[in-house]
Amino acid sequence: MAHEVHHYQNTTNLLIPRVPFEELVRYIAYKVTEAPESHVRFTPQALQAIQEAAEYRLTQIFRHSCHSITIAKRKTLMPSDLWMGVHHRVDGEI
């Protein structure tokens, strides 16, 4: 497991499959607009930028959550750890 984590830490490839992520973004955009006449369109570059930002933020959340686990001397991720990861902010972070 540690080898796999190390491998993904050293790669710059996106980890969430592109097509399902794009479908999710389009679904959310459709639900937010709630107006059939206003069809939201995305350029491929915009979708890639959204995916990169989303994966970066998820990485931050899990990094901070893992820090909470280490402090608590546990090996199991708890909902409270994720809550801390989501709400932890450092100046300059997204």
C-alpha positions as CSV (number, residue, x, y, z in Angstrom):
1,M,0.0,0.0,0.0
2,A,2.8,2.5,0.9
3,H,4.5,1.8,-2.4
4,E,1.2,2.6,-4.3
5,V,0.8,5.8,-2.3
6,H,4.4,6.8,-3.0
7,H,3.8,6.1,-6.8
8,Y,0.8,8.4,-7.0
9,Q,2.5,11.1,-5.0
10,N,5.3,11.3,-7.6
11,T,3.0,11.4,-10.6
12,T,1.4,14.4,-12.2
13,N,-1.3,12.5,-14.0
14,L,-4.9,13.1,-13.1
15,L,-6.4,10.3,-11.1
16,I,-10.1,10.7,-11.6
17,P,-11.2,9.3,-14.9
18,R,-11.9,12.2,-17.3
19,V,-15.3,11.2,-18.8
20,P,-17.1,10.5,-15.5
21,F,-15.7,13.7,-14.0
22,E,-16.9,15.7,-17.0
23,E,-20.3,14.2,-16.8
24,L,-20.5,15.1,-13.1
25,V,-19.4,18.7,-13.9
26,R,-22.1,19.0,-16.6
27,Y,-24.7,17.5,-14.3
28,I,-23.9,20.0,-11.5
29,A,-23.9,22.9,-14.0
30,Y,-27.3,21.8,-15.3
31,K,-28.7,21.4,-11.7
32,V,-27.4,24.8,-10.7
33,T,-28.9,26.7,-13.7
34,E,-32.2,24.8,-13.5
35,A,-33.2,26.6,-16.7
36,P,-33.6,24.4,-19.8
37,E,-33.0,27.3,-22.2
38,S,-29.7,28.2,-20.7
39,H,-27.4,25.3,-21.7
40,V,-24.0,25.7,-20.1
41,R,-21.1,24.7,-22.3
42,F,-17.5,24.1,-21.3
43,T,-14.3,24.2,-23.4
44,P,-12.0,21.2,-23.0
45,Q,-9.5,23.5,-21.3
46,A,-12.1,24.7,-18.8
47,L,-13.0,21.1,-17.9
48,Q,-9.3,20.2,-17.5
49,A,-8.8,23.3,-15.3
50,I,-11.8,22.3,-13.1
51,Q,-10.6,18.8,-12.8
52,E,-7.0,19.9,-11.8
53,A,-8.4,22.3,-9.2
54,A,-10.8,19.6,-7.8
55,E,-8.0,17.0,-7.6
56,Y,-5.7,19.5,-5.9
57,R,-8.3,20.4,-3.3
58,L,-9.1,16.7,-2.6
59,T,-5.4,16.1,-2.1
60,Q,-5.3,19.0,0.4
61,I,-8.3,17.6,2.2
62,F,-6.8,14.1,2.5
63,R,-3.4,15.5,3.5
64,H,-4.9,17.5,6.4
65,S,-7.1,14.5,7.3
66,C,-4.1,12.2,7.5
67,H,-2.4,14.7,9.7
68,S,-5.4,14.5,12.1
69,I,-5.0,10.7,12.1
70,T,-1.3,11.0,12.9
71,I,-2.0,13.4,15.8
72,A,-4.7,11.1,17.2
73,K,-2.3,8.1,16.8
74,R,-4.9,6.2,14.8
75,K,-4.7,4.4,11.4
76,T,-8.4,4.7,10.6
77,L,-9.9,7.7,8.8
78,M,-12.9,9.0,10.7
79,P,-15.6,11.5,9.5
80,S,-14.3,14.0,12.0
81,D,-10.8,13.8,10.3
82,L,-12.4,14.6,7.0
83,W,-14.3,17.5,8.5
84,M,-11.0,18.9,9.9
85,G,-9.4,18.4,6.4
86,V,-12.2,20.2,4.7
87,H,-12.2,23.1,7.1
88,H,-8.5,23.5,7.6
89,R,-7.2,26.5,5.7
90,V,-3.7,27.9,5.5
91,D,-3.0,31.4,4.1
92,G,-2.5,31.2,0.3
93,E,-4.4,27.9,-0.1
94,I,-7.5,27.6,-2.3
